[in-house]
Amino acid sequence: MIILIAVLVLGFIAGSFGLLLGYAAIRYRVEGNPLVDQIDALLPQTQCGQCGYAGCRPYAEAIANGEAPINQCPPGGEQVIVALADLLGVEPEPLNEEHGEHKAVPMVAVIDEQTCIGCTLCIQACPVDAILGAAKHMHTVIADECTGCELCIPPCPVDCITMEPLPQTLDDWKWEPPPLPGEAYPEEDDEVPAHA
């Protein structure tokens, strides 16, 4: 009987604290800045740090606070700069080359598994955990997770990581638009770009 009373008392206390915490969570909720959320949604979410911030969310916060310009995101390129300018009501600026250049064709890291010594420095550098491996064993890149940020290249002591164009699939293939009136069709020998 004493155990039953103890269980009921503890259950009542736990339920009371649960209700109190639930009320406090609703009553004292801290609202985030909706502008930061909108800016963060426009950024490419590569978490590459090329903008000078630890990831896309800190960069979005810096833009919203007026601490950073909108042209520091190489993976997003001109498309993201224009979208940010439209959202913030400012003039678009050209990409700041100091932070890198925009690549028209998406790139993915590839590890030469014969050369890899398994040092794990690339694993530590990857912001999205796209590299799989263990100490003193070969590593490999999960291509679907790799954002092409190139942060894994500098720490590699044996230079076994290269950046290669992402293989084109039916999901990202685009038909080249026909030429405008007065322009000629490209010759069959001319190389047609893979990505528009």
C-alpha positions as CSV (number, residue, x, y, z in Angstrom):
1,M,0.0,0.0,0.0
2,I,2.9,2.4,0.9
3,I,4.5,1.7,-2.6
4,L,1.2,2.5,-4.3
5,I,0.9,5.8,-2.4
6,A,4.5,6.7,-3.2
7,V,3.9,6.0,-7.0
8,L,0.8,8.1,-7.0
9,V,2.5,11.0,-5.2
10,L,5.5,10.9,-7.6
11,G,3.1,10.6,-10.6
12,F,1.2,13.7,-9.4
13,I,4.4,15.7,-8.9
14,A,5.7,14.7,-12.3
15,G,2.4,15.5,-14.0
16,S,2.3,18.9,-12.2
17,F,5.8,19.8,-13.3
18,G,5.0,18.6,-16.8
19,L,2.0,20.9,-17.0
20,L,4.1,23.8,-15.5
21,L,6.9,23.3,-18.0
22,G,4.4,23.1,-20.9
23,Y,2.8,26.3,-19.8
24,A,6.2,28.0,-19.5
25,A,7.2,26.8,-23.0
26,I,4.1,28.4,-24.5
27,R,4.1,31.6,-22.3
28,Y,7.8,32.4,-22.5
29,R,8.5,31.2,-26.0
30,V,11.3,33.2,-27.8
31,E,10.3,34.2,-31.3
32,G,13.0,33.9,-34.0
33,N,13.5,36.6,-36.6
34,P,11.4,35.6,-39.6
35,L,13.7,37.5,-41.9
36,V,16.6,35.2,-40.9
37,D,14.4,32.1,-41.7
38,Q,13.5,33.6,-45.2
39,I,17.2,34.4,-46.0
40,D,18.3,31.0,-44.8
41,A,15.7,29.3,-47.0
42,L,17.2,31.1,-50.1
43,L,20.8,30.0,-49.3
44,P,22.0,26.7,-50.8
45,Q,22.6,24.9,-47.4
46,T,26.1,23.7,-48.4
47,Q,27.4,24.7,-45.0
48,C,30.8,25.3,-46.8
49,G,31.9,28.3,-44.9
50,Q,33.2,30.1,-48.0
51,C,31.2,33.2,-47.0
52,G,33.4,33.5,-43.9
53,Y,30.7,32.2,-41.5
54,A,30.3,28.7,-40.0
55,G,27.4,27.8,-42.2
56,C,24.3,29.1,-44.0
57,R,22.3,30.0,-40.8
58,P,25.0,32.2,-39.3
59,Y,25.5,33.9,-42.7
60,A,21.7,34.5,-42.9
61,E,21.8,36.0,-39.4
62,A,24.6,38.3,-40.4
63,I,22.8,39.5,-43.5
64,A,19.6,40.1,-41.5
65,N,21.6,42.2,-38.9
66,G,23.3,44.2,-41.7
67,E,26.7,42.8,-40.8
68,A,27.4,41.0,-44.1
69,P,26.7,41.8,-47.7
70,I,24.5,39.5,-49.9
71,N,27.3,38.6,-52.3
72,Q,29.5,36.2,-50.3
73,C,27.9,32.9,-51.3
74,P,29.9,31.2,-54.2
75,P,27.7,28.0,-54.3
76,G,24.6,30.1,-54.7
77,G,26.0,32.4,-57.3
78,E,24.1,35.1,-59.0
79,Q,20.8,33.3,-58.6
80,V,21.0,33.5,-54.8
81,I,22.3,37.1,-54.9
82,V,19.3,38.2,-57.0
83,A,16.8,36.4,-54.8
84,L,18.4,37.9,-51.6
85,A,18.3,41.4,-53.3
86,D,14.6,40.9,-54.1
87,L,13.8,39.8,-50.6
88,L,15.7,42.7,-48.9
89,G,14.8,45.4,-51.4
90,V,18.4,46.2,-52.3
91,E,20.4,46.2,-55.6
92,P,22.1,43.0,-56.5
93,E,25.9,43.1,-56.4
94,P,28.3,40.9,-58.3
95,L,29.7,37.9,-56.5
96,N,32.7,38.8,-54.3
97,E,35.5,36.8,-55.9
98,E,37.4,37.0,-52.6
99,H,35.1,34.2,-51.3
100,G,35.5,32.0,-54.3
101,E,33.8,31.6,-57.7
102,H,30.5,30.1,-58.7
103,K,30.7,26.8,-60.6
104,A,28.1,26.4,-63.3
105,V,28.4,22.6,-63.2
106,P,27.9,21.1,-59.7
107,M,31.1,19.4,-58.4
108,V,31.6,16.4,-56.1
109,A,34.7,15.3,-54.2
110,V,36.2,12.0,-55.3
111,I,38.9,10.2,-53.2
112,D,41.5,8.1,-54.9
113,E,41.2,5.1,-52.6
114,Q,44.5,3.6,-53.7
115,T,46.3,6.7,-52.4
116,C,44.2,7.4,-49.3
117,I,46.1,6.6,-46.1
118,G,43.1,6.8,-43.8
119,C,44.2,9.9,-41.8
120,T,40.5,11.0,-41.2
121,L,41.4,14.7,-41.7
122,C,39.0,15.0,-44.6
123,I,36.2,13.5,-42.4
124,Q,36.8,16.1,-39.8
125,A,36.7,18.9,-42.3
126,C,33.5,17.9,-44.1
127,P,30.6,20.0,-42.8
128,V,27.9,17.7,-44.0
129,D,29.4,14.3,-43.1
130,A,29.6,13.2,-46.7
131,I,32.9,11.2,-46.3
132,L,32.8,7.7,-45.0
133,G,35.7,5.9,-43.5
134,A,37.8,5.0,-40.4
135,A,41.3,5.7,-39.2
136,K,43.9,3.8,-41.2
137,H,41.2,2.6,-43.6
138,M,40.4,4.0,-47.0
139,H,37.7,6.6,-47.2
140,T,35.0,7.3,-49.8
141,V,32.6,10.1,-50.6
142,I,28.8,9.7,-50.5
143,A,28.1,11.6,-53.7
144,D,24.5,12.3,-52.9
145,E,25.5,14.1,-49.6
146,C,28.6,16.0,-51.0
147,T,27.9,19.7,-51.6
148,G,31.1,20.4,-53.5
149,C,32.4,22.9,-50.9
150,E,36.1,21.7,-51.3
151,L,36.8,22.0,-47.6
152,C,38.1,18.4,-47.6
153,I,40.9,19.2,-50.1
154,P,43.3,21.4,-48.0
155,P,43.7,19.1,-45.0
156,C,44.5,16.0,-47.1
157,P,48.3,15.3,-46.7
158,V,48.6,13.0,-49.7
159,D,46.4,15.0,-52.2
160,C,44.1,12.1,-53.0
161,I,40.9,14.2,-53.2
162,T,39.8,15.7,-56.5
163,M,36.7,17.6,-57.5
164,E,34.9,16.2,-60.5
165,P,31.7,17.3,-62.2
166,L,28.6,15.6,-60.8
167,P,27.3,13.0,-63.3
168,Q,24.3,14.3,-65.2
169,T,21.0,12.4,-64.7
170,L,17.6,12.8,-66.2
171,D,16.6,14.7,-63.1
172,D,19.0,17.6,-63.8
173,W,19.4,17.4,-67.6
174,K,18.1,20.4,-69.4
175,W,17.3,20.7,-73.1
176,E,19.2,23.6,-74.7
177,P,16.8,26.3,-75.8
178,P,16.6,26.9,-79.5
179,P,18.5,29.9,-80.9
180,L,16.8,33.3,-81.1
181,P,15.6,34.4,-84.6
182,G,18.6,35.3,-86.7
183,E,21.1,33.1,-84.8
184,A,22.4,29.8,-86.2
185,Y,22.0,26.4,-84.6
186,P,25.2,25.0,-83.1
187,E,27.1,22.7,-85.4
188,E,27.1,19.0,-84.5
189,D,30.8,19.2,-83.9
190,D,30.4,22.1,-81.5
191,E,30.3,21.1,-77.9
192,V,27.0,21.9,-76.3
193,P,27.3,22.7,-72.6
194,A,26.0,20.1,-70.2
195,H,24.3,22.5,-67.8
196,A,22.6,25.7,-68.5
